[in-house]
């Protein structure tokens, strides 16, 4: 039986998660003798880009396990895991990508599908060691693998998203630029009371608690593609 060498780059900002993936890969290697894995880990966008420099025509990257929820404050050009995934696709076009994420909103999953076209999307809340092994086998055998919720998104028509008007978008923009809520009245033709109402409407639309912070609001807005 011919043994195939597979170079894997795992990217997640939680070391314990990467350790769990590594254990699954080692078990997979023992069960499926036709594969031998060389695994490299990265805990940030910068580390992942540095690791990419080690792959070339002589040392090909075959598979990427990518967490798209990476902190975006360690690199000046790439601020999200999705942007990193796009860069990996460009630099290593033959590498297969499995996105592993805790985000389970339709707009973000749709964004990942449109921008990365990954061979797999696994939601952490639905993932087990056996499930990861199945996903690895499917993708390495030139197939695709998606966990239950992702499959539902792919087969069912999504609900029509709530439409934001011009002022909602401007409100989010100015907040993202660091403008305080009390100062938004200087930028928008709205009263402070109306601004607070709009923020509450945005929190409800994004399935957030009404007392969540502006940072949480902006983070979720970015996740679903509103920023």
C-alpha positions in Angstrom: 0.0 0.0 0.0 1.4 3.4 -1.0 1.7 5.9 1.8 0.8 9.5 1.0 2.5 12.3 2.9 0.2 15.2 3.9 1.4 18.5 5.2 -1.2 20.2 7.5 -1.3 23.7 8.8 -3.6 24.1 11.8 -4.6 27.7 12.8 -6.4 28.5 16.0 -5.6 31.0 18.8 -6.4 28.5 21.5 -3.5 26.1 22.1 -5.6 23.4 23.8 -7.9 23.2 20.7 -4.9 22.7 18.5 -3.6 20.0 20.8 -7.0 18.2 20.5 -6.8 18.4 16.7 -3.3 17.0 16.8 -4.5 14.0 18.9 -7.3 13.3 16.4 -4.8 13.5 13.5 -2.5 11.1 15.2 -5.4 8.6 15.8 -6.4 9.1 12.2 -2.9 8.2 11.0 -2.9 5.0 13.1 -6.3 3.9 11.7 -5.7 4.8 8.1 -2.2 3.6 7.3 -2.1 5.1 3.8 -1.5 8.6 5.2 1.5 10.1 7.0 1.0 13.6 8.4 3.4 16.5 9.0 1.6 18.9 11.2 2.4 22.6 11.9 0.5 24.9 14.2 -0.1 28.6 14.3 -1.8 30.6 17.0 -2.3 33.9 15.2 -2.6 35.5 11.8 1.1 36.6 11.8 2.3 33.1 12.8 0.2 31.5 10.0 1.6 33.9 7.4 5.1 33.1 8.6 4.4 29.4 8.4 3.1 29.9 4.8 6.6 31.1 3.8 8.0 27.7 4.4 5.8 26.1 1.7 6.8 26.2 -1.9 7.0 23.9 -5.0 9.2 21.4 -3.2 7.3 21.5 0.1 3.6 21.6 -0.8 0.8 22.5 1.7 -2.0 20.0 1.4 -4.5 20.8 4.1 -5.4 23.8 6.3 -7.6 23.7 9.4 -8.6 27.3 9.8 -10.4 29.1 12.7 -11.9 32.2 11.2 -12.5 33.8 14.7 -8.8 34.8 15.1 -8.0 38.1 16.8 -7.2 40.7 14.2 -4.8 42.9 16.2 -1.5 41.2 15.4 -1.2 42.0 11.7 -1.6 45.3 9.8 -3.1 43.9 6.6 -5.2 40.9 7.6 -7.7 41.5 10.4 -9.9 38.5 10.2 -9.6 34.8 9.8 -11.6 35.0 6.6 -9.1 37.4 5.1 -6.3 35.1 6.1 -8.1 32.2 4.4 -8.3 34.3 1.2 -4.6 34.9 1.4 -3.9 31.2 1.9 -6.1 30.3 -1.1 -4.0 32.7 -3.3 -0.6 31.5 -2.1 -1.5 27.8 -1.9 -4.3 27.3 -4.5 -4.1 23.5 -4.4 -4.3 23.2 -0.6 -7.7 22.0 0.8 -9.3 24.1 3.5 -11.5 23.0 6.4 -13.0 25.9 8.3 -13.6 25.1 12.0 -15.6 27.9 13.8 -17.9 28.6 16.7 -19.9 31.1 14.6 -23.1 29.7 13.4 -25.0 32.6 11.7 -26.1 32.3 8.2 -24.6 35.5 6.9 -21.1 34.6 8.1 -21.3 31.0 6.8 -22.5 32.4 3.5 -19.5 34.8 3.5 -17.1 31.9 4.2 -18.6 29.9 1.3 -18.5 32.8 -1.1 -15.0 34.0 -0.3 -13.1 30.8 0.6 -15.1 28.0 -1.1 -13.8 25.6 1.5 -13.9 21.8 1.2 -15.3 21.7 4.8 -17.0 23.8 7.4 -17.3 22.4 10.9 -19.1 24.2 13.7 -17.2 23.6 17.0 -20.5 23.2 18.9 -21.4 20.2 16.7 -17.9 18.7 16.4 -16.6 15.5 18.0 -13.2 13.7 17.6 -15.0 11.1 15.4 -16.6 13.8 13.4 -13.3 15.5 12.7 -11.8 12.1 11.6 -14.7 11.7 9.2 -14.2 15.2 7.8 -10.5 14.6 7.3 -11.1 11.4 5.4 -13.8 12.9 3.2 -11.7 16.0 2.3 -8.5 14.0 1.8 -10.4 11.7 -0.6 -11.5 14.8 -2.6 -14.9 15.1 -1.1 -16.6 17.7 1.1 -17.8 17.7 4.6 -20.2 20.1 6.5 -21.7 19.7 9.9 -25.4 19.6 10.5 -26.2 23.3 10.8 -24.1 24.2 7.8 -25.8 21.5 5.7 -29.2 23.0 6.7 -28.0 26.5 5.5 -27.0 24.9 2.2 -30.3 23.1 1.6 -32.9 25.5 3.1 -33.7 29.0 1.9 -32.5 31.5 4.6 -35.0 33.9 6.2 -34.9 37.3 4.6 -32.5 39.4 6.8 -33.7 42.5 8.4 -32.9 45.5 6.2 -30.8 48.2 7.7 -31.4 51.7 6.6 -28.8 54.4 5.8 -28.7 55.7 9.3 -28.2 52.3 10.9 -25.2 51.7 8.6 -23.8 55.2 9.5 -24.4 54.5 13.2 -22.3 51.3 13.0 -19.6 53.0 10.9 -19.1 55.9 13.4 -19.1 53.5 16.3 -16.4 51.5 14.6 -14.4 54.7 14.2 -14.4 55.2 17.9 -17.2 57.8 18.2 -19.0 57.7 21.5 -22.8 57.3 21.6 -23.3 60.7 23.1 -21.3 62.3 20.3 -23.2 60.5 17.5 -25.7 63.4 17.5 -22.9 65.5 16.0 -22.7 63.2 13.0 -26.3 62.0 12.5 -29.6 64.0 12.2 -31.0 61.9 15.1 -31.8 62.6 18.7 -29.8 60.6 21.4 -33.0 58.8 22.2 -33.5 57.7 18.6 -29.9 56.6 18.4 -30.3 54.4 21.5 -33.5 52.9 20.0 -31.6 52.1 16.8 -28.8 50.5 18.8 -31.3 48.3 20.6 -32.9 47.3 17.3 -29.5 46.3 16.0 -28.8 44.3 19.1 -32.1 42.4 18.6 -31.5 41.8 14.9 -28.0 40.4 15.7 -29.4 38.3 18.6 -27.5 40.1 21.3 -28.5 41.0 24.8 -29.9 44.5 25.1 -27.2 45.4 27.7 -24.3 44.2 25.6 -21.4 46.6 25.0 -20.7 48.6 21.8 -17.6 46.3 21.3 -19.8 43.2 21.3 -22.2 44.9 18.9 -19.5 45.9 16.5 -17.9 42.4 16.7 -21.1 40.7 15.8 -21.9 43.3 13.0 -18.4 42.5 11.5 -19.0 38.7 11.8 -22.2 38.9 9.8 -20.8 41.3 7.2 -22.5 44.5 8.2 -19.1 46.2 8.6 
